């Protein structure tokens, strides 16, 4: 199942990525978006920065989705590969549920849009479980979309508090 989430911000592309990697933004985002992110590993190879994080949401999954996954929370690890030259972040989910049956990955790009910029998150979420895979995919897509919506609200507040504008 495809996922596509877009958000517009009143800042330049450079300002967006500076915010994205700022530790004070990370702390604010975790608090406001209702997630905790633990950095498990980070390394640099040339212009590629790879960061592996464990993401734990504060909220529990809807009952039906939780029952299907066998977990009340969608806790997962994510590997982010930031290409500084191409300015694209490739993400891949390493799930703690449905081993070998859930694959998710995609990209985050930010491009100029009018006087600001637009963040575009695109990817695919595939669950290979007969009869109920599509239902699980939809639940995961819905949860990921809500998470990016909450993160976008945090981004806007952080930019406003810092007096950043394009």
Legacy VTK file of the C-alpha trace (Angstrom):
# vtk DataFile Version 3.0
C-alpha trace
ASCII
DATASET POLYDATA
POINTS 166 float
0.000 0.000 0.000
1.389 3.371 -0.964
1.829 6.161 1.531
2.144 9.799 0.549
2.128 12.619 3.088
2.751 16.262 2.191
3.166 19.271 4.456
4.000 22.868 3.635
6.222 25.030 5.854
7.080 28.734 5.944
10.832 28.256 5.693
13.444 27.504 3.076
14.560 23.983 2.241
17.869 24.636 4.036
16.069 25.935 7.129
13.846 22.850 7.169
16.788 20.420 7.135
18.652 22.478 9.769
15.574 22.184 11.996
15.194 18.467 11.236
18.681 17.673 12.549
18.574 20.123 15.508
18.556 18.277 18.882
16.226 20.881 20.434
13.696 20.242 17.673
14.055 16.493 18.181
13.207 16.881 21.885
10.200 19.120 21.168
8.930 16.831 18.415
9.083 13.752 20.613
7.107 15.487 23.336
4.469 16.989 21.052
4.113 14.118 18.569
3.705 11.570 21.340
6.661 9.383 20.428
10.037 8.556 21.848
13.013 8.056 19.555
16.139 6.341 20.786
19.205 6.595 18.553
20.685 3.103 18.377
23.473 3.755 15.887
24.794 6.566 13.720
27.610 6.542 11.202
28.917 8.626 8.333
30.390 7.317 5.104
31.305 10.214 2.837
28.167 12.248 2.170
25.824 9.552 3.561
24.709 9.652 7.207
22.971 6.496 8.426
21.007 6.632 11.650
19.101 3.739 13.192
16.432 4.673 15.727
13.864 2.841 17.824
10.507 4.562 17.710
7.944 4.005 20.450
4.607 5.824 20.279
2.874 6.920 23.469
-0.491 5.909 22.012
-1.796 2.409 21.610
-3.020 1.013 18.301
-6.752 0.617 17.666
-7.983 -2.644 19.195
-8.525 -4.551 15.934
-5.094 -3.634 14.533
-3.409 -4.404 17.882
-5.052 -7.830 17.948
-3.908 -8.571 14.391
-0.335 -7.484 15.103
-0.167 -9.051 18.541
1.107 -5.782 20.029
-0.650 -2.800 21.618
1.921 -0.328 20.287
3.588 -0.057 16.919
7.174 -0.126 18.228
9.729 -0.382 15.468
13.231 0.472 14.388
13.854 2.719 11.440
17.006 3.107 9.405
17.382 6.561 7.885
20.022 7.166 5.215
20.522 10.897 4.638
22.241 11.745 1.355
23.664 15.219 1.936
24.469 15.758 -1.755
21.088 14.718 -3.167
19.251 16.041 -0.102
17.012 13.028 0.208
16.371 10.846 3.229
15.724 7.156 2.528
13.876 5.353 5.304
13.322 1.681 5.976
11.344 0.148 8.814
12.695 -2.850 10.690
9.558 -4.169 12.408
9.381 -5.917 15.763
6.135 -7.630 14.712
5.368 -9.910 11.772
9.022 -10.732 11.024
9.501 -11.332 7.307
5.914 -10.334 6.570
6.029 -6.555 6.940
8.137 -4.344 4.693
8.059 -0.565 4.727
10.318 2.030 3.221
10.474 5.167 1.168
11.878 8.665 0.948
11.552 12.096 2.501
12.275 15.038 0.237
11.834 18.758 0.755
11.416 21.108 -2.173
10.751 24.804 -2.651
7.040 25.676 -2.742
6.037 29.290 -3.248
7.646 31.337 -0.487
8.287 28.263 1.664
8.883 24.569 1.169
7.007 21.304 1.001
8.014 18.095 2.742
7.031 14.988 0.778
7.061 11.578 2.445
6.501 8.721 0.015
6.807 5.009 0.406
5.261 1.583 0.443
3.967 -0.511 3.295
3.457 -4.175 2.454
2.079 -6.805 4.815
2.098 -10.376 3.565
-0.571 -12.001 5.728
-3.405 -13.796 3.958
-6.860 -12.320 4.260
-5.912 -9.542 6.691
-2.725 -8.041 5.208
-4.594 -5.155 3.574
-6.364 -4.319 6.820
-3.058 -4.241 8.704
-1.482 -2.123 5.937
-4.308 0.416 6.198
-3.942 0.582 9.984
-0.188 1.150 9.698
-0.608 3.775 6.934
-3.214 5.600 9.051
-0.944 5.578 12.121
2.119 6.750 10.161
0.090 9.535 8.510
-1.197 10.737 11.901
2.359 10.685 13.239
3.619 12.863 10.357
0.668 15.240 10.859
1.597 15.652 14.544
5.256 16.099 13.576
4.303 18.800 11.053
2.485 20.707 13.793
5.645 20.480 15.931
7.717 21.735 12.999
5.487 24.776 12.559
5.610 25.620 16.281
9.404 25.224 16.393
9.872 27.444 13.328
7.525 30.068 14.779
9.230 30.016 18.198
12.640 30.429 16.537
11.364 33.259 14.337
12.253 31.335 11.180
10.501 32.276 7.971
11.316 32.057 4.307
LINES 1 167
166 0 1 2 3 4 5 6 7 8 9 10 11 12 13 14 15 16 17 18 19 20 21 22 23 24 25 26 27 28 29 30 31 32 33 34 35 36 37 38 39 40 41 42 43 44 45 46 47 48 49 50 51 52 53 54 55 56 57 58 59 60 61 62 63 64 65 66 67 68 69 70 71 72 73 74 75 76 77 78 79 80 81 82 83 84 85 86 87 88 89 90 91 92 93 94 95 96 97 98 99 100 101 102 103 104 105 106 107 108 109 110 111 112 113 114 115 116 117 118 119 120 121 122 123 124 125 126 127 128 129 130 131 132 133 134 135 136 137 138 139 140 141 142 143 144 145 146 147 148 149 150 151 152 153 154 155 156 157 158 159 160 161 162 163 164 165
